[in-house]
């Protein structure tokens, strides 16, 4: 119970928190901010879902799903596809959206694209709009 903590307990707890903050790199801080509970979209994914809904209304795509499959890349290494998208011409595509792409994310994207037999698109949100940075 925190109400029974002494001042020494509080000081020790604050010291541990400050030490943990000092050991995090800027990349680790950014990645921690980007983690969401499973099947819950972050802001970039939610914006892309709205774009997909518009494309569906316009007849450009027929269907889309968020995080529908998880691909095993190696032992204890998985890649969860952000969006599967069925185009109007019946082509199935995997779309991965990020505000910032790291080397690790690009490697997983490329490995997953080599495993599955349909096109993959790496998409980045920049200044409020989406751009495709890589197609495999």
N, CA, C and O atoms as a MOPAC input file, in Angstrom:
PM7 MOZYME 1SCF
protein

 N      0.83100 1    -1.18400 1     0.00000 1
 C      0.00000 1     0.00000 1     0.00000 1
 C      0.87600 1     1.24900 1     0.00000 1
 O      1.78700 1     1.38300 1     0.81700 1
 N      0.59000 1     2.15300 1    -0.92100 1
 C      1.40300 1     3.36500 1    -1.01200 1
 C      1.20100 1     4.28700 1     0.19100 1
 O      2.09700 1     5.06600 1     0.51600 1
 N      0.05400 1     4.22100 1     0.85700 1
 C     -0.19600 1     5.12200 1     1.98100 1
 C      0.71800 1     4.81600 1     3.16900 1
 O      0.91500 1     5.65900 1     4.04400 1
 N      1.27000 1     3.60800 1     3.19100 1
 C      2.16700 1     3.25200 1     4.29900 1
 C      3.63700 1     3.46500 1     3.94300 1
 O      4.51700 1     3.08500 1     4.71500 1
 N      3.91400 1     4.06200 1     2.79300 1
 C      5.29300 1     4.30700 1     2.38500 1
 C      5.92600 1     5.38000 1     3.26000 1
 O      5.27000 1     6.33600 1     3.67200 1
 N      7.18600 1     5.20400 1     3.52900 1
 C      7.94900 1     6.24100 1     4.22800 1
 C      8.54900 1     7.17500 1     3.18400 1
 O      8.49500 1     6.89300 1     1.98700 1
 N      9.10900 1     8.26600 1     3.63100 1
 C      9.76800 1     9.18400 1     2.69700 1
 C     10.91400 1     8.47800 1     1.98400 1
 O     11.16400 1     8.74300 1     0.80900 1
 N     11.61400 1     7.58300 1     2.67800 1
 C     12.71000 1     6.82100 1     2.06000 1
 C     12.18200 1     5.93100 1     0.94100 1
 O     12.83300 1     5.79100 1    -0.09500 1
 N     10.99400 1     5.32000 1     1.14000 1
 C     10.38300 1     4.48200 1     0.09800 1
 C     10.05200 1     5.33000 1    -1.13500 1
 O     10.30700 1     4.92200 1    -2.26800 1
 N      9.48800 1     6.49700 1    -0.89900 1
 C      9.13100 1     7.39700 1    -1.99900 1
 C     10.38900 1     7.82100 1    -2.75400 1
 O     10.41800 1     7.78300 1    -3.98400 1
 N     11.42000 1     8.22300 1    -2.02700 1
 C     12.67100 1     8.64400 1    -2.66000 1
 C     13.28600 1     7.51300 1    -3.48200 1
 O     13.77500 1     7.74100 1    -4.58900 1
 N     13.26200 1     6.30700 1    -2.94800 1
 C     13.80800 1     5.14000 1    -3.66200 1
 C     13.02000 1     4.88600 1    -4.95500 1
 O     13.59900 1     4.61400 1    -6.00700 1
 N     11.69700 1     4.97900 1    -4.85300 1
 C     10.83700 1     4.75800 1    -6.02800 1
 C     11.10200 1     5.81400 1    -7.10500 1
 O     11.22500 1     5.47900 1    -8.28300 1
 N     11.18900 1     7.06400 1    -6.71300 1
 C     11.46300 1     8.14400 1    -7.66900 1
 C     12.83500 1     7.96500 1    -8.29600 1
 O     13.00500 1     8.18000 1    -9.49600 1
 N     13.81200 1     7.57300 1    -7.49500 1
 C     15.15400 1     7.32000 1    -8.02500 1
 C     15.17100 1     6.22200 1    -9.07100 1
 O     15.86800 1     6.33400 1   -10.07900 1
 N     14.40500 1     5.15400 1    -8.83700 1
 C     14.32800 1     4.05700 1    -9.81700 1
 C     13.69100 1     4.54400 1   -11.12000 1
 O     14.15300 1     4.19500 1   -12.20600 1
 N     12.63200 1     5.34900 1   -11.01200 1
 C     11.97800 1     5.86900 1   -12.20800 1
 C     12.92300 1     6.76300 1   -13.00300 1
 O     12.98300 1     6.67300 1   -14.23000 1
 N     13.65000 1     7.61200 1   -12.31400 1
 C     14.57800 1     8.51600 1   -12.99800 1
 C     15.71300 1     7.73600 1   -13.64900 1
 O     16.14100 1     8.07400 1   -14.75200 1
 N     16.20400 1     6.69800 1   -12.98200 1
 C     17.26900 1     5.86400 1   -13.55000 1
 C     16.77200 1     5.15300 1   -14.80200 1
 O     17.50400 1     5.04600 1   -15.78600 1
 N     15.53800 1     4.66800 1   -14.77300 1
 C     14.97500 1     3.97900 1   -15.94500 1
 C     14.84900 1     4.94200 1   -17.12000 1
 O     15.11300 1     4.56100 1   -18.26000 1
 N     14.45000 1     6.18300 1   -16.85500 1
 C     14.32300 1     7.17400 1   -17.92600 1
 C     15.67500 1     7.50300 1   -18.54300 1
 O     15.77200 1     7.70600 1   -19.75400 1
 N     16.71300 1     7.55700 1   -17.72500 1
 C     18.04500 1     7.89500 1   -18.23200 1
 C     18.60500 1     6.79100 1   -19.12100 1
 O     19.41500 1     7.07400 1   -20.00400 1
 N     18.19600 1     5.54300 1   -18.91100 1
 C     18.76600 1     4.44700 1   -19.68800 1
 C     18.03500 1     4.23100 1   -21.00800 1
 O     18.53900 1     3.50200 1   -21.86400 1
 N     16.85900 1     4.84000 1   -21.20600 1
 C     16.13500 1     4.68700 1   -22.45900 1
 C     16.73300 1     5.58700 1   -23.53500 1
 O     17.01000 1     6.76200 1   -23.29700 1
 N     16.92600 1     5.02200 1   -24.71000 1
 C     17.37700 1     5.81700 1   -25.84000 1
 C     16.16300 1     6.53500 1   -26.44300 1
 O     15.02700 1     6.15000 1   -26.16800 1
 N     16.38100 1     7.55500 1   -27.24700 1
 C     15.23900 1     8.20600 1   -27.91100 1
 C     14.41700 1     7.21900 1   -28.74300 1
 O     13.19300 1     7.33300 1   -28.79800 1
 N     15.07400 1     6.25300 1   -29.39100 1
 C     14.35700 1     5.25800 1   -30.18600 1
 C     13.46800 1     4.40900 1   -29.28700 1
 O     12.32100 1     4.13500 1   -29.64100 1
 N     13.97200 1     3.98800 1   -28.13600 1
 C     13.18200 1     3.18000 1   -27.21500 1
 C     11.97500 1     3.96500 1   -26.70900 1
 O     10.88700 1     3.40600 1   -26.56900 1
 N     12.15700 1     5.24300 1   -26.43800 1
 C     11.03300 1     6.06300 1   -25.99000 1
 C      9.96300 1     6.14800 1   -27.07300 1
 O      8.77100 1     6.04400 1   -26.78400 1
 N     10.39600 1     6.33900 1   -28.33200 1
 C      9.45100 1     6.42800 1   -29.43900 1
 C      8.71300 1     5.10100 1   -29.61800 1
 O      7.49900 1     5.09000 1   -29.82100 1
 N      9.43400 1     3.99000 1   -29.54600 1
 C      8.80600 1     2.68500 1   -29.72400 1
 C      7.81300 1     2.40500 1   -28.61000 1
 O      6.75000 1     1.83900 1   -28.86500 1
 N      8.13000 1     2.78500 1   -27.39500 1
 C      7.21100 1     2.57900 1   -26.28200 1
 C      5.92600 1     3.36200 1   -26.50200 1
 O      4.84200 1     2.88000 1   -26.17000 1
 N      6.03400 1     4.56100 1   -27.05600 1
 C      4.84600 1     5.35400 1   -27.34500 1
 C      3.99400 1     4.70800 1   -28.42400 1
 O      2.77100 1     4.85100 1   -28.41100 1
 N      4.61500 1     4.00100 1   -29.35700 1
 C      3.89000 1     3.41700 1   -30.48200 1
 C      3.21400 1     2.09500 1   -30.18400 1
 O      2.41700 1     1.62500 1   -30.99700 1
 N      3.49900 1     1.48400 1   -29.05900 1
 C      2.89800 1     0.19300 1   -28.74900 1
 C      1.46000 1     0.38000 1   -28.31500 1
 O      1.15200 1     1.20400 1   -27.45400 1
 N      0.58700 1    -0.39900 1   -28.92700 1
 C     -0.82900 1    -0.34400 1   -28.58600 1
 C     -1.27800 1    -1.74900 1   -28.21400 1
 O     -0.66400 1    -2.72900 1   -28.63600 1
 N     -2.34200 1    -1.85400 1   -27.42900 1
 C     -2.88400 1    -3.18500 1   -27.15800 1
 C     -3.29800 1    -3.84000 1   -28.46900 1
 O     -3.64700 1    -3.15200 1   -29.42800 1
 N     -3.26000 1    -5.16300 1   -28.50800 1
 C     -3.62100 1    -5.88400 1   -29.72700 1
 C     -4.98000 1    -5.48700 1   -30.25600 1
 O     -5.91800 1    -5.26100 1   -29.49200 1
 N     -5.07800 1    -5.40500 1   -31.56400 1
 C     -6.31200 1    -5.09800 1   -32.28600 1
 C     -6.82700 1    -3.68100 1   -32.01000 1
 O     -8.00100 1    -3.39700 1   -32.24800 1
 N     -5.97000 1    -2.80000 1   -31.51700 1
 C     -6.35200 1    -1.39800 1   -31.31800 1
 C     -5.43800 1    -0.54200 1   -32.18700 1
 O     -4.21500 1    -0.66800 1   -32.12800 1
 N     -6.03700 1     0.32700 1   -32.98900 1
 C     -5.26900 1     1.14700 1   -33.92300 1
 C     -4.64000 1     2.35000 1   -33.23000 1
 O     -5.23100 1     2.95900 1   -32.33800 1
 N     -3.41100 1     2.67900 1   -33.66900 1
 C     -2.81700 1     3.94700 1   -33.24900 1
 C     -3.35500 1     5.04000 1   -34.18200 1
 O     -4.16300 1     4.75000 1   -35.06400 1
 N     -2.92200 1     6.28000 1   -34.00100 1
 C     -3.46800 1     7.39100 1   -34.78700 1
 C     -3.17400 1     7.24900 1   -36.27800 1
 O     -4.02800 1     7.55000 1   -37.11200 1
 N     -1.97500 1     6.79400 1   -36.61100 1
 C     -1.61700 1     6.62100 1   -38.02600 1
 C     -2.48100 1     5.54400 1   -38.66200 1
 O     -2.99100 1     5.72700 1   -39.76700 1
 N     -2.64800 1     4.42000 1   -37.96900 1
 C     -3.47500 1     3.32400 1   -38.49900 1
 C     -4.93300 1     3.75100 1   -38.62300 1
 O     -5.59900 1     3.40000 1   -39.59700 1
 N     -5.43000 1     4.49800 1   -37.65700 1
 C     -6.82100 1     4.95700 1   -37.71800 1
 C     -7.02600 1     5.90100 1   -38.90400 1
 O     -8.05500 1     5.83700 1   -39.57700 1
 N     -6.05900 1     6.76800 1   -39.15700 1
 C     -6.15700 1     7.67100 1   -40.31200 1
 C     -6.13000 1     6.86900 1   -41.60900 1
 O     -6.85600 1     7.18600 1   -42.55100 1
 N     -5.28600 1     5.82000 1   -41.66200 1
 C     -5.22100 1     4.99600 1   -42.86700 1
 C     -6.52200 1     4.21200 1   -43.04800 1
 O     -6.97800 1     4.02500 1   -44.17600 1
 N     -7.11500 1     3.75900 1   -41.95900 1
 C     -8.40100 1     3.05700 1   -42.04200 1
 C     -9.47200 1     3.97700 1   -42.63200 1
 O    -10.30700 1     3.53600 1   -43.42100 1
 N     -9.44600 1     5.24800 1   -42.25000 1
 C    -10.40100 1     6.20300 1   -42.83300 1
 C    -10.16800 1     6.36100 1   -44.32900 1
 O    -11.11900 1     6.45300 1   -45.10400 1
 N     -8.88900 1     6.39300 1   -44.73600 1
 C     -8.57200 1     6.46400 1   -46.16700 1
 C     -9.09100 1     5.22100 1   -46.89100 1
 O     -9.66700 1     5.32400 1   -47.97400 1
 N     -8.88700 1     4.05300 1   -46.29300 1
 C     -9.38400 1     2.81700 1   -46.91500 1
 C    -10.90700 1     2.81800 1   -47.03700 1
 O    -11.45600 1     2.35900 1   -48.03900 1
 N    -11.58100 1     3.33300 1   -46.01800 1
 C    -13.04700 1     3.41900 1   -46.09500 1
 C    -13.47900 1     4.32700 1   -47.23900 1
 O    -14.45500 1     4.02900 1   -47.92800 1
 N    -12.77000 1     5.42700 1   -47.45000 1
 C    -13.06900 1     6.32200 1   -48.56500 1
 C    -12.84600 1     5.61000 1   -49.89200 1
 O    -13.65900 1     5.72700 1   -50.80900 1
 N    -11.73800 1     4.86800 1   -49.99400 1
 C    -11.45000 1     4.11800 1   -51.22000 1
 C    -12.49800 1     3.03800 1   -51.45300 1
 O    -12.86100 1     2.75600 1   -52.59500 1
 N    -12.97800 1     2.44100 1   -50.38400 1
 C    -14.03500 1     1.42300 1   -50.51300 1
 C    -15.32400 1     2.06600 1   -51.02800 1
 O    -15.98000 1     1.51400 1   -51.91100 1
 N    -15.68700 1     3.21800 1   -50.48600 1
 C    -16.87600 1     3.94700 1   -50.92100 1
 C    -16.77000 1     4.32900 1   -52.39300 1
 O    -17.76300 1     4.30100 1   -53.12100 1
 N    -15.55000 1     4.69000 1   -52.83100 1
 C    -15.32700 1     5.09500 1   -54.22200 1
 C    -15.22600 1     3.89800 1   -55.17000 1
 O    -15.17000 1     4.08000 1   -56.38600 1
 N    -15.20400 1     2.68000 1   -54.63100 1
 C    -15.13200 1     1.48900 1   -55.47600 1
 C    -13.71300 1     1.09500 1   -55.85500 1
 O    -13.52800 1     0.19600 1   -56.67600 1
 N    -12.70900 1     1.74300 1   -55.28000 1
 C    -11.31300 1     1.42100 1   -55.59500 1
 C    -10.86100 1     0.13800 1   -54.90700 1
 O    -10.02400 1    -0.59700 1   -55.43000 1
 N    -11.42200 1    -0.12300 1   -53.73200 1
 C    -11.15300 1    -1.37800 1   -53.03400 1
 C    -12.48500 1    -2.01100 1   -52.66100 1
 O    -13.50200 1    -1.32600 1   -52.55300 1
 N    -12.46900 1    -3.32900 1   -52.46700 1
 C    -13.69000 1    -4.04200 1   -52.11700 1
 C    -13.78800 1    -4.35100 1   -50.62600 1
 O    -14.88100 1    -4.42300 1   -50.06400 1
 N    -12.61000 1    -4.53400 1   -49.98700 1
 C    -12.59600 1    -5.00000 1   -48.59800 1
 C    -11.25300 1    -4.68500 1   -47.98400 1
 O    -10.24600 1    -4.58200 1   -48.68400 1
 N    -11.24300 1    -4.53100 1   -46.67100 1
 C     -9.99900 1    -4.40900 1   -45.92900 1
 C    -10.21600 1    -4.93200 1   -44.51800 1
 O    -11.34200 1    -4.95300 1   -44.02100 1
 N     -9.12500 1    -5.35800 1   -43.87000 1
 C     -9.18100 1    -5.82800 1   -42.48800 1
 C     -7.92000 1    -5.36900 1   -41.76100 1
 O     -6.84000 1    -5.30200 1   -42.34800 1
 N     -8.07200 1    -5.05600 1   -40.48000 1
 C     -6.96000 1    -4.59800 1   -39.64400 1
 C     -6.38500 1    -5.77700 1   -38.85600 1
 O     -7.12200 1    -6.50700 1   -38.19200 1
 N     -5.07100 1    -5.95500 1   -38.93500 1
 C     -4.31600 1    -7.00700 1   -38.23400 1
 C     -4.97900 1    -8.38800 1   -38.34900 1
 O     -5.23000 1    -9.04300 1   -37.33700 1
 N     -5.25900 1    -8.82500 1   -39.58200 1
 C     -5.95300 1   -10.10800 1   -39.72500 1
 C     -5.04500 1   -11.34000 1   -39.63100 1
 O     -5.52200 1   -12.43800 1   -39.34200 1
 N     -3.73800 1   -11.16600 1   -39.87300 1
 C     -2.84100 1   -12.32500 1   -39.83900 1
 C     -1.52100 1   -11.98600 1   -39.15600 1
 O     -1.06800 1   -10.84200 1   -39.15500 1
 N     -0.92800 1   -13.01200 1   -38.58300 1
 C      0.36400 1   -12.91300 1   -37.93100 1
 C      1.27700 1   -13.92700 1   -38.63000 1
 O      0.94000 1   -15.10800 1   -38.70400 1
 N      2.40500 1   -13.48700 1   -39.13100 1
 C      3.29200 1   -14.33900 1   -39.93000 1
 C      4.53200 1   -14.69500 1   -39.10800 1
 O      5.18700 1   -13.81600 1   -38.54800 1
 N      4.84500 1   -15.97900 1   -39.04300 1
 C      6.06400 1   -16.39900 1   -38.35800 1
 C      7.23900 1   -16.19100 1   -39.31500 1
 O      7.28500 1   -16.77700 1   -40.39600 1
 N      8.17800 1   -15.35400 1   -38.90300 1
 C      9.36400 1   -15.08700 1   -39.71500 1
 C     10.51200 1   -16.00700 1   -39.32500 1
 O     11.30200 1   -16.40900 1   -40.17900 1
 N     10.61100 1   -16.34200 1   -38.05100 1
 C     11.65100 1   -17.22300 1   -37.50900 1
 C     11.18400 1   -17.62900 1   -36.11100 1
 O     10.10500 1   -17.22400 1   -35.67700 1
 N     11.98200 1   -18.42100 1   -35.40900 1
 C     11.63100 1   -18.79100 1   -34.05000 1
 C     11.47000 1   -17.52700 1   -33.21100 1
 O     12.36100 1   -16.67900 1   -33.17400 1
 N     10.33800 1   -17.41100 1   -32.54600 1
 C     10.03100 1   -16.26900 1   -31.66400 1
 C     10.07100 1   -14.91300 1   -32.36900 1
 O     10.25400 1   -13.88400 1   -31.71900 1
 N      9.90400 1   -14.90400 1   -33.67900 1
 C      9.87300 1   -13.64900 1   -34.43400 1
 C      8.65400 1   -13.67000 1   -35.35300 1
 O      8.52300 1   -14.53300 1   -36.22000 1
 N      7.77800 1   -12.70900 1   -35.14200 1
 C      6.53300 1   -12.64700 1   -35.90300 1
 C      6.36300 1   -11.26200 1   -36.52200 1
 O      6.97100 1   -10.28100 1   -36.09400 1
 N      5.51600 1   -11.22500 1   -37.54000 1
 C      5.16300 1    -9.97000 1   -38.20400 1
 C      3.65300 1    -9.94900 1   -38.33900 1
 O      3.06800 1   -10.83500 1   -38.96200 1
 N      3.01800 1    -8.94100 1   -37.75800 1
 C      1.57000 1    -8.79500 1   -37.84100 1
 C      1.26700 1    -7.77300 1   -38.92800 1
 O      1.68400 1    -6.61800 1   -38.84100 1
 N      0.54800 1    -8.20200 1   -39.93900 1
 C      0.18300 1    -7.33200 1   -41.05700 1
 C     -0.80900 1    -6.28100 1   -40.54800 1
 O     -1.81800 1    -6.62500 1   -39.93200 1
 N     -0.51900 1    -4.99500 1   -40.80800 1
 C     -1.44200 1    -3.93300 1   -40.39000 1
 C     -2.78800 1    -4.05900 1   -41.09800 1
 O     -3.83500 1    -4.13300 1   -40.45600 1
 N     -2.74600 1    -4.08300 1   -42.42700 1
 C     -3.98700 1    -4.12600 1   -43.20100 1
 C     -3.86200 1    -5.10900 1   -44.35900 1
 O     -2.86900 1    -5.08900 1   -45.08700 1
 N     -4.85600 1    -5.96000 1   -44.53200 1
 C     -5.01500 1    -6.70800 1   -45.77300 1
 C     -6.06800 1    -5.95600 1   -46.56700 1
 O     -7.11200 1    -5.58200 1   -46.03300 1
 N     -5.78800 1    -5.73700 1   -47.84300 1
 C     -6.66900 1    -4.91700 1   -48.68300 1
 C     -6.96700 1    -5.68600 1   -49.96900 1
 O     -6.05700 1    -6.15800 1   -50.65000 1
 N     -8.24400 1    -5.80200 1   -50.28600 1
 C     -8.65900 1    -6.43800 1   -51.53400 1
 C     -9.05500 1    -5.33200 1   -52.51200 1
 O    -10.04200 1    -4.62500 1   -52.31200 1
 N     -8.25400 1    -5.20200 1   -53.57900 1
 C     -8.50300 1    -4.15700 1   -54.57700 1
 C     -9.69900 1    -4.52700 1   -55.45400 1
 O    -10.15900 1    -5.66900 1   -55.43500 1
 N    -10.19000 1    -3.57700 1   -56.20500 1
 C    -11.34200 1    -3.80300 1   -57.08200 1
 C    -11.04900 1    -4.85100 1   -58.14800 1
 O    -11.97000 1    -5.51200 1   -58.62900 1
 N     -9.77300 1    -5.01600 1   -58.53000 1
 C     -9.41600 1    -6.02700 1   -59.53300 1
 C     -9.15800 1    -7.39800 1   -58.90400 1
 O     -8.63600 1    -8.29900 1   -59.56100 1
 N     -9.52700 1    -7.55000 1   -57.62500 1
 C     -9.39800 1    -8.79400 1   -56.84900 1
 C     -7.96200 1    -9.11900 1   -56.44700 1
 O     -7.67800 1   -10.25500 1   -56.06800 1
 N     -7.05800 1    -8.15800 1   -56.52100 1
 C     -5.69500 1    -8.33300 1   -56.03400 1
 C     -5.69900 1    -8.11900 1   -54.52300 1
 O     -6.22700 1    -7.12400 1   -54.02600 1
 N     -5.10800 1    -9.05900 1   -53.80500 1
 C     -4.97400 1    -8.93800 1   -52.36000 1
 C     -3.60700 1    -8.34700 1   -52.05000 1
 O     -2.59800 1    -8.80800 1   -52.58600 1
 N     -3.56100 1    -7.33100 1   -51.19100 1
 C     -2.30300 1    -6.68000 1   -50.81500 1
 C     -2.20600 1    -6.57400 1   -49.29900 1
 O     -3.21600 1    -6.50000 1   -48.59900 1
 N     -0.96700 1    -6.56900 1   -48.80600 1
 C     -0.69300 1    -6.28600 1   -47.39800 1
 C     -0.13200 1    -4.87300 1   -47.32700 1
 O      0.80400 1    -4.53100 1   -48.05000 1
 N     -0.70900 1    -4.05700 1   -46.45400 1
 C     -0.25600 1    -2.67700 1   -46.29000 1
 C      0.25000 1    -2.49400 1   -44.86800 1
 O     -0.44600 1    -2.82100 1   -43.90700 1
 N      1.46300 1    -1.97100 1   -44.73800 1
 C      2.05900 1    -1.67200 1   -43.43300 1
 C      2.21100 1    -0.16600 1   -43.32200 1
 O      2.84800 1     0.45900 1   -44.17000 1
 N      1.63200 1     0.41900 1   -42.28600 1
 C      1.66200 1     1.86700 1   -42.11800 1
 C      2.51000 1     2.24200 1   -40.91100 1
 O      2.45500 1     1.59900 1   -39.86300 1
 N      3.29300 1     3.29900 1   -41.08600 1
 C      4.11300 1     3.81300 1   -39.99000 1
 C      4.25200 1     5.32300 1   -40.15800 1
 O      4.20100 1     5.84500 1   -41.27200 1
 N      4.42700 1     6.00700 1   -39.04400 1
 C      4.77400 1     7.41300 1   -39.09400 1
 C      6.27200 1     7.55300 1   -39.31500 1
 O      6.73300 1     8.51600 1   -39.92700 1
 N      7.02900 1     6.57800 1   -38.80700 1
 C      8.48900 1     6.55000 1   -38.94600 1
 C      8.91500 1     5.09900 1   -39.11700 1
 O      8.55200 1     4.24300 1   -38.31100 1
 N      9.67600 1     4.82500 1   -40.15200 1
 C     10.15100 1     3.46100 1   -40.41900 1
 C     11.54600 1     3.27600 1   -39.84900 1
 O     12.44900 1     4.06400 1   -40.13000 1
 N     11.72100 1     2.22200 1   -39.04000 1
 C     13.04200 1     1.86300 1   -38.52600 1
 C     13.62000 1     0.76300 1   -39.39900 1
 O     12.89200 1     0.12700 1   -40.16000 1
 N     14.92400 1     0.53300 1   -39.29600 1
 C     15.56800 1    -0.54000 1   -40.05600 1
 C     14.95800 1    -1.89000 1   -39.70200 1
 O     14.73300 1    -2.71700 1   -40.58600 1
 N     14.68700 1    -2.12400 1   -38.41500 1
 C     14.10500 1    -3.38100 1   -37.96700 1
 C     12.74200 1    -3.62300 1   -38.61800 1
 O     12.45300 1    -4.73200 1   -39.06700 1
 N     11.91300 1    -2.59000 1   -38.66700 1
 C     10.58600 1    -2.72400 1   -39.26800 1
 C     10.69200 1    -3.02100 1   -40.76300 1
 O      9.92900 1    -3.83200 1   -41.28800 1
 N     11.62800 1    -2.37300 1   -41.44900 1
 C     11.80200 1    -2.62300 1   -42.88500 1
 C     12.28900 1    -4.03600 1   -43.15600 1
 O     11.85700 1    -4.65900 1   -44.12500 1
 N     13.18300 1    -4.55400 1   -42.31600 1
 C     13.67000 1    -5.92400 1   -42.49600 1
 C     12.52300 1    -6.91300 1   -42.33500 1
 O     12.35800 1    -7.81200 1   -43.15900 1
 N     11.72900 1    -6.75200 1   -41.27500 1
 C     10.59300 1    -7.65500 1   -41.07300 1
 C      9.60500 1    -7.55600 1   -42.23200 1
 O      9.07800 1    -8.56900 1   -42.69300 1
 N      9.35800 1    -6.34400 1   -42.69700 1
 C      8.46100 1    -6.13200 1   -43.83400 1
 C      8.95900 1    -6.89800 1   -45.06200 1
 O      8.18200 1    -7.59000 1   -45.72000 1
 N     10.25000 1    -6.77500 1   -45.36700 1
 C     10.82200 1    -7.43000 1   -46.54400 1
 C     10.80200 1    -8.94300 1   -46.41400 1
 O     10.51400 1    -9.63600 1   -47.39000 1
 N     11.10000 1    -9.46800 1   -45.24200 1
 C     11.07500 1   -10.92100 1   -45.03300 1
 C      9.65100 1   -11.43800 1   -45.21300 1
 O      9.43600 1   -12.44100 1   -45.89500 1
 N      8.67600 1   -10.76000 1   -44.60500 1
 C      7.27800 1   -11.17300 1   -44.74000 1
 C      6.83800 1   -11.13000 1   -46.19800 1
 O      6.12500 1   -12.02200 1   -46.65700 1
 N      7.25400 1   -10.10700 1   -46.92300 1
 C      6.89000 1    -9.98300 1   -48.34100 1
 C      7.46500 1   -11.11700 1   -49.17100 1
 O      6.87600 1   -11.51000 1   -50.17800 1
 N      8.61100 1   -11.64900 1   -48.75900 1
 C      9.19900 1   -12.78000 1   -49.47900 1
 C      8.53600 1   -14.10400 1   -49.13600 1
 O      8.66000 1   -15.06900 1   -49.89000 1
 N      7.83300 1   -14.16500 1   -48.00700 1
 C      7.17400 1   -15.40700 1   -47.58800 1
 C      5.82200 1   -15.57300 1   -48.27000 1
 O      5.47700 1   -16.66500 1   -48.71900 1
 N      5.06100 1   -14.49000 1   -48.34500 1
 C      3.69000 1   -14.57600 1   -48.86000 1
 C      3.62300 1   -14.20500 1   -50.34100 1
 O      4.41300 1   -13.39400 1   -50.82400 1
 N      2.66200 1   -14.81400 1   -51.06200 1
 C      2.61300 1   -14.65300 1   -52.52300 1
 C      1.79300 1   -13.47900 1   -53.03200 1
 O      1.30200 1   -13.52000 1   -54.16000 1
 N      1.63300 1   -12.43200 1   -52.22700 1
 C      0.89800 1   -11.26200 1   -52.71100 1
 C      1.69100 1   -10.00200 1   -52.41200 1
 O      2.59600 1   -10.02300 1   -51.57800 1
 N      1.36200 1    -8.90200 1   -53.08300 1
 C      2.14100 1    -7.66500 1   -52.93100 1
 C      2.03700 1    -7.04800 1   -51.53800 1
 O      1.00000 1    -7.11600 1   -50.88000 1
 N      3.14400 1    -6.44600 1   -51.11400 1
 C      3.23200 1    -5.71400 1   -49.85700 1
 C      3.54900 1    -4.26000 1   -50.16600 1
 O      4.34100 1    -3.96300 1   -51.06100 1
 N      2.92200 1    -3.35100 1   -49.41300 1
 C      3.19600 1    -1.91700 1   -49.55900 1
 C      3.59300 1    -1.34600 1   -48.20600 1
 O      2.87400 1    -1.51200 1   -47.22100 1
 N      4.73600 1    -0.67500 1   -48.16200 1
 C      5.18100 1     0.04500 1   -46.97400 1
 C      4.74700 1     1.49500 1   -47.14700 1
 O      5.11900 1     2.15600 1   -48.11700 1
 N      3.95800 1     1.97900 1   -46.19800 1
 C      3.35100 1     3.29700 1   -46.32000 1
 C      3.75900 1     4.15100 1   -45.12800 1
 O      3.76700 1     3.69200 1   -43.98600 1
 N      4.09500 1     5.39300 1   -45.41600 1
 C      4.49900 1     6.33000 1   -44.36700 1
 C      3.56000 1     7.52700 1   -44.38900 1
 O      3.16300 1     8.01400 1   -45.44700 1
 N      3.22000 1     7.98400 1   -43.19300 1
 C      2.44800 1     9.22100 1   -43.10300 1
 C      3.44100 1    10.36200 1   -42.93100 1
 O      4.24800 1    10.36600 1   -42.00100 1
 N      3.37100 1    11.32100 1   -43.83600 1
 C      4.26100 1    12.48500 1   -43.78300 1
 C      3.43300 1    13.74200 1   -44.01400 1
 O      2.77000 1    13.88000 1   -45.04200 1
 N      3.47700 1    14.64200 1   -43.06600 1
 C      2.76800 1    15.91700 1   -43.15500 1
 C      1.28000 1    15.72900 1   -43.45500 1
 O      0.70200 1    16.46000 1   -44.25800 1
 N      0.67000 1    14.73900 1   -42.79800 1
 C     -0.75900 1    14.53500 1   -42.91000 1
 C     -1.24400 1    13.75300 1   -44.10400 1
 O     -2.45000 1    13.57200 1   -44.27100 1
 N     -0.32800 1    13.27700 1   -44.95000 1
 C     -0.76600 1    12.45200 1   -46.08100 1
 C      0.08400 1    11.20000 1   -46.15600 1
 O      1.17600 1    11.14500 1   -45.59100 1
 N     -0.41900 1    10.19800 1   -46.85100 1
 C      0.26300 1     8.92100 1   -46.94100 1
 C      1.03000 1     8.80900 1   -48.24200 1
 O      0.57800 1     9.26000 1   -49.29500 1
 N      2.21200 1     8.19300 1   -48.14700 1
 C      3.02300 1     7.93200 1   -49.34000 1
 C      3.57900 1     6.51800 1   -49.25600 1
 O      3.96900 1     6.05100 1   -48.18600 1
 N      3.61000 1     5.84800 1   -50.39300 1
 C      4.19700 1     4.51400 1   -50.45900 1
 C      5.69700 1     4.67300 1   -50.58700 1
 O      6.17800 1     5.34700 1   -51.49800 1
 N      6.45000 1     4.04900 1   -49.67100 1
 C      7.91100 1     4.16400 1   -49.71400 1
 C      8.56800 1     2.92400 1   -50.29100 1
 O      9.72400 1     2.97000 1   -50.71300 1
 N      7.82800 1     1.79900 1   -50.31300 1
 C      8.39400 1     0.55100 1   -50.82500 1
 C      7.26900 1    -0.39500 1   -51.19700 1
 O      6.28800 1    -0.53200 1   -50.46600 1
 N      7.41900 1    -1.04100 1   -52.33400 1
 C      6.49400 1    -2.09600 1   -52.75700 1
 C      7.29300 1    -3.32900 1   -53.04600 1
 O      8.30600 1    -3.26300 1   -53.74200 1
 N      6.85800 1    -4.46600 1   -52.52400 1
 C      7.55200 1    -5.75300 1   -52.75200 1
 C      6.55300 1    -6.73000 1   -53.32800 1
 O      6.90100 1    -7.87800 1   -53.60300 1

